[in-house]
Amino acid sequence: MDVTAPAHRLSAAVSAASRLLPARAGLRLEAAAAGLTVAGVASDLAVRFGCPATTHTDGSVVVPAAPLVETLKVLDTELVRLVVEGSRLALRLDNARFALPLLPESGAVSDPPAKVSEVDGAAFASALRIVAGTAAKDDPLPLFTGVRVQAAGAGLTLTASDRYRMAVARLPLSSPGSLDVLVPAALLSEAARQARGRVGLHVGPGRFGVSWPEGLVATAVLDAGFLSEDSIPSGTVDTTVSLPADALAAAVRRVGVYAEDRRVLTLEVGDAQVRLASARQDTGEAEETLKADVSGGRTSPSFQARYLLDALAAFAGEQVVLSIQPGMRACILRAAEPGEVALAYYLMPMLPR
């Protein structure tokens, strides 16, 4: 194999692939007339990224990912030449040479399952940043570490929950499609962050994939089970509060300084206002009142400060509406004027001390 590639484009492709693969995985570099492909295969996971290049000699090699990523990051050059030299892959510059050991050939990256539709990549990534943030990071029940991806007709629904909160985002598809899978949240978020332009959605028996002009990520799916917005009662709303999300978030940060170890705040709803209150035995107490549009009854739910802040961050710069249900039912946050991505954020109240 002998190929010349733009150093910064190759670095971006190699870094993107390595972030999706396990720490000690190898990367497969394939040089062909169409350019250079950076690929990797791990258990139940396949990734592939394209890079423009001038191929002098076709071929493919597997090299360790970590030293290749770090080497390309620090190169101060426009072009880098990759040449196989015996049992090494040499990275040649005008005044330097770096050589990586060749690893045994790994399995080739298979083609993704059939594409069922496409979605705008920017909207997809934006929705996933919020939804995947509500998935559990490490849970004995895999159900709560994934994002449920559902397509029905011309709409796509993304759902995730860690049992204390749930986020549901809806966005349009470019064409009607049908799928229902549960995908590991961290992997799907990173893939969406890398994607550009229109993103293809692929589904097949036990597998799901996303693709774009220079990239592919395909993975095995989890059991979708019962993770659904329908599992949360949401028909009885006692009180509706509307106010700027940024103003409420700033107040939560200030008042939260005085919260106990569980960081629980009380949101007291009054006439045309809400009052945040917290107390800590060793540091004192705090309260702050904000103007708000209020309808319905008066109530005083309590929330964990960090969960409330996460929810409000999803509506930064917008007017947010809190639909407060009675008792210990979820509070539902929505934008007063939803955009292309329609988001519903369900936040469970806490028992105050």
C-alpha positions as CSV (number, residue, x, y, z in Angstrom):
1,M,0.0,0.0,0.0
2,D,1.2,3.5,-0.9
3,V,-1.1,6.5,-0.6
4,T,-0.8,10.2,0.0
5,A,-3.6,12.0,2.0
6,P,-4.3,15.4,3.5
7,A,-3.0,15.1,7.1
8,H,-5.9,17.0,8.8
9,R,-8.6,15.0,6.9
10,L,-6.9,11.7,7.8
11,S,-6.4,12.8,11.4
12,A,-10.2,13.6,11.6
13,A,-11.2,10.2,10.2
14,V,-8.8,8.2,12.4
15,S,-9.8,10.1,15.5
16,A,-13.5,9.6,14.8
17,A,-13.1,5.9,14.3
18,S,-11.0,5.4,17.4
19,R,-13.6,7.2,19.6
20,L,-16.2,4.7,18.6
21,L,-14.0,1.6,18.9
22,P,-12.7,-0.1,22.1
23,A,-9.4,1.3,23.5
24,R,-7.1,-1.4,22.1
25,A,-8.8,-1.9,18.8
26,G,-6.8,-1.8,15.5
27,L,-7.7,0.4,12.5
28,R,-7.9,-1.0,9.0
29,L,-6.6,1.4,6.3
30,E,-7.7,0.5,2.8
31,A,-6.3,2.4,-0.2
32,A,-8.1,2.2,-3.5
33,A,-8.7,4.3,-6.6
34,A,-11.5,6.2,-4.9
35,G,-9.4,7.2,-1.9
36,L,-8.6,6.0,1.6
37,T,-11.0,4.3,4.0
38,V,-10.4,4.1,7.7
39,A,-12.4,1.2,9.2
40,G,-12.7,-0.8,12.3
41,V,-14.5,-3.9,13.6
42,A,-15.2,-4.9,17.2
43,S,-17.8,-7.2,18.7
44,D,-21.2,-6.3,17.3
45,L,-19.8,-2.9,16.0
46,A,-18.4,-1.7,12.7
47,V,-17.3,1.7,11.7
48,R,-16.0,3.2,8.4
49,F,-14.9,6.7,7.5
50,G,-13.7,8.0,4.1
51,C,-10.8,10.3,3.4
52,P,-9.7,11.8,0.1
53,A,-6.3,10.6,-1.0
54,T,-4.1,9.9,-4.0
55,T,-3.5,6.2,-4.2
56,H,-0.2,5.1,-5.7
57,T,-0.5,1.4,-4.9
58,D,-3.7,-0.3,-3.7
59,G,-3.8,-2.3,-0.5
60,S,-4.9,-2.6,3.1
61,V,-3.2,-2.9,6.4
62,V,-4.2,-3.0,10.1
63,V,-2.4,-0.8,12.6
64,P,-2.8,0.1,16.3
65,A,-5.2,3.0,16.6
66,A,-3.7,4.9,19.6
67,P,-0.2,5.7,18.1
68,L,-1.7,6.5,14.7
69,V,-4.2,9.0,16.3
70,E,-1.5,10.7,18.4
71,T,1.0,10.9,15.6
72,L,-1.5,12.5,13.2
73,K,-2.6,15.0,15.8
74,V,0.8,16.6,16.1
75,L,1.9,16.6,12.5
76,D,2.5,20.1,11.1
77,T,2.1,19.4,7.4
78,E,-0.5,19.4,4.7
79,L,0.2,16.0,3.2
80,V,1.3,12.7,4.7
81,R,2.4,9.6,2.7
82,L,1.6,6.1,4.1
83,V,3.8,3.3,2.7
84,V,4.1,-0.3,3.7
85,E,7.7,-1.1,4.5
86,G,8.0,-4.8,5.4
87,S,6.2,-5.3,8.8
88,R,5.7,-1.6,9.3
89,L,3.5,1.2,8.0
90,A,5.6,4.3,7.5
91,L,4.2,7.8,7.7
92,R,6.6,9.9,5.6
93,L,7.1,13.6,5.6
94,D,9.7,15.7,3.9
95,N,11.8,15.8,7.0
96,A,10.5,13.0,9.2
97,R,9.4,9.3,9.3
98,F,7.2,7.5,11.7
99,A,6.6,3.7,11.6
100,L,3.8,1.7,13.1
101,P,3.7,-2.1,13.4
102,L,1.3,-4.0,11.2
103,L,-1.3,-6.1,13.0
104,P,-3.0,-9.3,11.8
105,E,-5.8,-8.7,9.3
106,S,-9.2,-8.2,11.0
107,G,-12.6,-8.9,9.5
108,A,-13.7,-6.5,6.8
109,V,-16.4,-4.0,7.6
110,S,-19.7,-5.4,6.2
111,D,-22.2,-3.3,4.4
112,P,-24.9,-1.8,6.6
113,P,-28.4,-3.2,6.8
114,A,-31.0,-1.8,4.4
115,K,-31.7,1.9,4.6
116,V,-35.2,2.8,5.6
117,S,-35.1,6.6,5.5
118,E,-33.0,9.7,6.0
119,V,-33.0,12.5,8.6
120,D,-31.3,15.9,8.8
121,G,-28.0,15.3,10.5
122,A,-27.9,18.5,12.5
123,A,-31.4,18.0,13.8
124,F,-30.6,14.4,14.6
125,A,-27.4,15.3,16.5
126,S,-29.2,18.1,18.4
127,A,-32.0,15.9,19.5
128,L,-29.7,13.1,20.6
129,R,-27.5,15.4,22.7
130,I,-30.6,16.0,24.9
131,V,-32.3,12.5,24.7
132,A,-29.1,10.4,25.2
133,G,-28.3,12.6,28.3
134,T,-31.2,11.0,30.1
135,A,-30.0,7.4,29.6
136,A,-28.2,5.7,32.4
137,K,-24.4,5.6,32.1
138,D,-24.0,2.2,33.8
139,D,-27.0,0.1,34.7
140,P,-27.5,-3.6,35.2
141,L,-30.6,-3.3,33.0
142,P,-29.3,-2.5,29.4
143,L,-32.8,-1.1,28.7
144,F,-31.9,2.1,30.5
145,T,-28.5,2.6,28.7
146,G,-30.0,2.9,25.3
147,V,-32.0,5.3,23.1
148,R,-35.1,3.9,21.5
149,V,-35.3,4.9,17.8
150,Q,-38.7,4.6,16.3
151,A,-39.9,5.6,12.9
152,A,-43.5,5.5,11.8
153,G,-44.6,7.2,8.6
154,A,-42.7,10.5,8.1
155,G,-41.8,11.0,11.8
156,L,-38.8,9.8,13.9
157,T,-39.1,9.5,17.7
158,L,-36.1,9.2,20.1
159,T,-36.7,8.1,23.7
160,A,-34.4,7.5,26.6
161,S,-34.8,7.3,30.4
162,D,-32.8,6.4,33.5
163,R,-36.0,5.9,35.5
164,Y,-35.8,9.3,37.2
165,R,-36.3,11.3,34.0
166,M,-37.2,10.7,30.4
167,A,-36.7,12.7,27.2
168,V,-38.7,12.3,24.0
169,A,-37.8,14.1,20.8
170,R,-39.7,14.0,17.6
171,L,-38.3,15.2,14.2
172,P,-39.3,14.7,10.6
173,L,-37.9,12.0,8.2
174,S,-37.2,12.8,4.6
175,S,-39.4,9.9,3.5
176,P,-41.7,7.5,5.3
177,G,-40.0,4.6,7.0
178,S,-40.5,2.0,9.7
179,L,-38.2,0.9,12.5
180,D,-38.1,0.3,16.2
181,V,-34.8,-0.5,17.9
182,L,-32.9,0.3,21.1
183,V,-29.4,1.5,20.4
184,P,-26.6,2.1,23.0
185,A,-26.8,5.8,23.8
186,A,-23.1,6.7,24.0
187,L,-22.4,5.1,20.7
188,L,-25.3,6.6,18.9
189,S,-24.5,10.1,20.3
190,E,-20.9,9.9,19.1
191,A,-22.0,8.6,15.7
192,A,-24.5,11.5,15.3
193,R,-21.9,14.0,16.4
194,Q,-19.6,12.8,13.6
195,A,-22.3,12.8,10.9
196,R,-22.6,15.5,8.3
197,G,-25.5,16.4,6.0
198,R,-28.3,13.8,5.5
199,V,-28.0,10.8,7.7
200,G,-29.3,7.4,6.5
201,L,-31.0,5.2,9.0
202,H,-30.5,1.5,8.4
203,V,-32.1,-1.5,10.1
204,G,-31.9,-5.3,9.7
205,P,-32.3,-8.4,11.9
206,G,-30.6,-7.5,15.2
207,R,-28.7,-4.5,13.8
208,F,-29.0,-0.8,13.3
209,G,-26.8,1.7,11.4
210,V,-26.4,5.3,10.5
211,S,-24.5,6.5,7.4
212,W,-23.5,9.7,5.6
213,P,-21.4,10.4,2.5
214,E,-18.1,9.7,4.3
215,G,-19.1,7.6,7.2
216,L,-20.8,4.5,8.5
217,V,-21.5,3.1,12.0
218,A,-23.4,-0.1,12.4
219,T,-24.1,-2.0,15.7
220,A,-26.1,-4.7,17.3
221,V,-29.2,-3.5,19.0
222,L,-30.5,-3.9,22.6
223,D,-34.0,-5.2,23.5
224,A,-36.4,-2.3,23.1
225,G,-38.7,-3.7,25.8
226,F,-41.1,-1.3,27.4
227,L,-39.1,2.0,27.1
228,S,-41.9,4.2,26.0
229,E,-43.5,7.6,26.6
230,D,-46.8,5.8,26.9
231,S,-45.6,4.1,30.1
232,I,-45.6,7.5,32.0
233,P,-49.1,8.9,33.0
234,S,-49.4,12.4,31.6
235,G,-53.1,13.1,31.2
236,T,-53.7,14.9,34.5
237,V,-52.1,18.3,34.8
238,D,-52.9,20.4,37.8
239,T,-50.7,23.4,37.2
240,T,-49.0,25.0,34.1
241,V,-46.1,27.4,34.5
242,S,-44.4,29.3,31.7
243,L,-41.2,31.3,32.1
244,P,-37.8,31.8,30.4
245,A,-35.7,28.6,30.8
246,D,-32.5,30.6,31.3
247,A,-33.9,32.6,34.1
248,L,-35.1,29.6,35.9
249,A,-31.8,27.7,35.4
250,A,-29.8,30.7,36.8
251,A,-32.1,30.7,39.9
252,V,-31.7,27.0,40.4
253,R,-27.9,27.3,40.3
254,R,-28.0,30.1,42.9
255,V,-30.5,28.6,45.3
256,G,-29.0,25.2,44.9
257,V,-25.8,26.3,46.7
258,Y,-27.9,26.0,49.9
259,A,-29.4,22.6,49.3
260,E,-28.8,19.6,51.4
261,D,-26.6,16.7,50.1
262,R,-29.3,15.4,47.8
263,R,-29.5,18.9,46.2
264,V,-33.3,18.9,46.3
265,L,-35.1,22.2,45.7
266,T,-38.7,23.1,46.2
267,L,-40.6,24.9,43.4
268,E,-43.5,26.8,45.0
269,V,-46.0,28.0,42.5
270,G,-48.0,31.1,43.4
271,D,-50.0,33.8,41.7
272,A,-48.0,34.9,38.6
273,Q,-44.7,33.7,40.2
274,V,-42.6,30.8,41.3
275,R,-40.5,30.7,44.3
276,L,-37.4,28.4,44.6
277,A,-36.3,27.5,48.1
278,S,-33.7,25.3,49.7
279,A,-32.0,25.0,53.1
280,R,-28.9,23.4,54.5
281,Q,-28.4,23.0,58.2
282,D,-24.7,24.0,58.2
283,T,-24.9,26.9,55.7
284,G,-28.3,28.4,55.9
285,E,-31.2,28.8,53.5
286,A,-32.0,30.5,50.2
287,E,-35.1,31.5,48.2
288,E,-35.6,33.4,45.0
289,T,-38.8,34.5,43.3
290,L,-39.4,34.7,39.5
291,K,-42.2,36.1,37.5
292,A,-44.1,33.5,35.5
293,D,-47.4,32.8,33.7
294,V,-49.3,30.5,35.9
295,S,-52.6,28.6,35.4
296,G,-54.3,26.0,37.4
297,G,-53.9,25.2,41.1
298,R,-51.0,26.0,43.5
299,T,-48.5,23.3,44.2
300,S,-44.9,22.9,45.5
301,P,-43.0,20.0,43.9
302,S,-39.4,19.3,44.7
303,F,-36.7,18.3,42.2
304,Q,-33.0,17.3,42.2
305,A,-31.2,20.5,41.2
306,R,-28.9,18.8,38.7
307,Y,-31.7,16.9,36.9
308,L,-33.8,20.2,36.7
309,L,-30.7,22.0,35.3
310,D,-30.2,19.2,32.7
311,A,-33.9,19.5,31.7
312,L,-33.8,23.3,31.4
313,A,-30.5,23.2,29.4
314,A,-32.5,21.5,26.6
315,F,-34.6,24.7,26.3
316,A,-31.9,27.3,26.6
317,G,-32.9,30.6,25.1
318,E,-36.6,29.6,24.9
319,Q,-39.7,30.0,26.9
320,V,-40.3,26.7,28.7
321,V,-43.7,25.4,29.9
322,L,-43.8,23.1,33.0
323,S,-46.9,20.9,33.2
324,I,-47.0,19.8,36.8
325,Q,-49.0,16.7,37.6
326,P,-50.5,15.9,41.0
327,G,-48.6,13.9,43.6
328,M,-45.5,12.1,42.6
329,R,-46.2,12.0,38.9
330,A,-43.8,13.4,36.4
331,C,-43.5,17.1,35.5
332,I,-43.4,17.6,31.8
333,L,-41.2,20.3,30.2
334,R,-41.9,21.5,26.7
335,A,-40.9,24.6,24.6
336,A,-43.7,27.2,24.4
337,E,-43.0,27.3,20.6
338,P,-41.5,24.0,19.4
339,G,-39.1,24.1,16.5
340,E,-38.2,21.4,14.0
341,V,-37.4,19.1,16.9
342,A,-40.4,18.7,19.3
343,L,-39.0,17.8,22.7
344,A,-40.8,16.6,25.8
345,Y,-38.8,16.2,29.0
346,Y,-40.3,14.2,31.8
347,L,-38.8,14.9,35.3
348,M,-39.8,12.9,38.4
349,P,-40.3,14.9,41.6
350,M,-38.5,14.0,44.8
351,L,-39.8,13.7,48.3
352,P,-38.7,16.8,50.2
353,R,-37.0,16.4,53.6
